[in-house]
Amino acid sequence: EFFIGITLVISGVLLWMLRSGHRNRLLALALSLVLGGAAGNLYDRLLYGYVIDFVQWHVAGYYWPAFNVADSAICLGAGLLVFDSFRKPSGAEAAA
């Protein structure tokens, strides 16, 4: 229940940020990926009570931690948020 509450609060903040009129497409993509991943994990938590991880990679007897597509979307979105934070705003973004 704790993680469901946290996910709902963070999803609300992300939706508010998306609707606030940013013209930065990279930021919108990053926020959408994080929101979509959070929604996917929330769906699993509501339906099953836990998140189902189904991708397991291994090489030469070494295993990478299991993950799912929603986790990948969250990580990619977070990486894009970090990348976007180092970019200089374009003319249209700076004016907004």
C-alpha positions as CSV (number, residue, x, y, z in Angstrom):
1,E,0.0,0.0,0.0
2,F,2.9,2.3,0.7
3,F,4.3,1.9,-2.8
4,I,0.9,2.3,-4.4
5,G,0.5,5.6,-2.6
6,I,3.9,6.9,-3.5
7,T,3.3,5.9,-7.1
8,L,0.0,7.8,-7.2
9,V,1.5,10.9,-5.8
10,I,4.5,10.9,-8.1
11,S,2.3,10.1,-11.1
12,G,0.1,13.1,-10.2
13,V,3.2,15.4,-10.1
14,L,4.4,14.0,-13.4
15,L,1.0,14.6,-15.0
16,W,1.0,18.2,-13.6
17,M,4.5,18.8,-15.1
18,L,3.4,17.4,-18.5
19,R,0.3,19.6,-18.6
20,S,2.1,22.8,-17.5
21,G,2.9,23.7,-21.1
22,H,6.6,22.9,-21.5
23,R,7.7,23.1,-25.1
24,N,10.7,20.9,-24.5
25,R,10.0,17.7,-26.4
26,L,12.9,15.8,-24.7
27,L,11.6,16.7,-21.3
28,A,8.1,15.6,-22.3
29,L,9.4,12.3,-23.6
30,A,11.4,11.7,-20.4
31,L,8.4,12.5,-18.1
32,S,6.2,10.3,-20.3
33,L,8.6,7.3,-20.1
34,V,8.8,7.6,-16.3
35,L,5.0,8.0,-16.0
36,G,4.3,5.0,-18.3
37,G,6.8,2.8,-16.4
38,A,5.2,3.9,-13.1
39,A,1.8,3.1,-14.4
40,G,2.9,-0.4,-15.6
41,N,4.4,-1.2,-12.2
42,L,1.3,0.2,-10.5
43,Y,-0.9,-2.1,-12.6
44,D,1.1,-5.1,-11.4
45,R,0.9,-4.0,-7.8
46,L,-2.8,-3.5,-7.9
47,L,-3.5,-6.7,-9.8
48,Y,-1.0,-9.1,-8.2
49,G,0.2,-7.3,-5.1
50,Y,3.8,-7.2,-6.4
51,V,5.7,-6.2,-9.6
52,I,6.4,-9.1,-12.0
53,D,10.0,-9.0,-13.3
54,F,10.3,-11.3,-16.3
55,V,13.6,-10.3,-18.1
56,Q,16.6,-12.2,-16.9
57,W,20.0,-11.9,-18.6
58,H,23.0,-14.0,-17.9
59,V,26.4,-14.4,-19.4
60,A,29.1,-17.0,-18.4
61,G,27.3,-17.8,-15.2
62,Y,26.8,-14.2,-14.1
63,Y,23.2,-12.9,-13.8
64,W,21.9,-9.4,-14.2
65,P,19.1,-8.4,-11.8
66,A,15.7,-9.3,-13.2
67,F,13.6,-6.4,-14.6
68,N,10.6,-5.7,-16.7
69,V,9.7,-3.3,-19.5
70,A,8.3,-0.7,-17.1
71,D,11.6,-0.7,-15.2
72,S,13.4,-0.1,-18.5
73,A,11.1,2.8,-19.3
74,I,11.7,4.4,-15.9
75,C,15.5,4.1,-16.2
76,L,15.5,5.5,-19.8
77,G,13.2,8.4,-18.8
78,A,15.4,9.2,-15.8
79,G,18.5,9.1,-17.9
80,L,16.9,11.5,-20.4
81,L,15.9,13.8,-17.5
82,V,19.6,13.9,-16.4
83,F,20.7,14.5,-20.0
84,D,18.1,17.3,-20.5
85,S,19.2,19.0,-17.3
86,F,22.7,19.6,-18.8
87,R,21.4,21.0,-22.1
88,K,21.1,24.7,-22.7
89,P,17.6,25.8,-23.5
90,S,16.8,26.7,-27.1
91,G,15.4,30.1,-28.0
92,A,11.8,29.0,-27.8
93,E,12.3,27.2,-24.5
94,A,14.2,30.1,-23.0
95,A,11.4,32.5,-23.9
96,A,8.7,30.4,-22.3
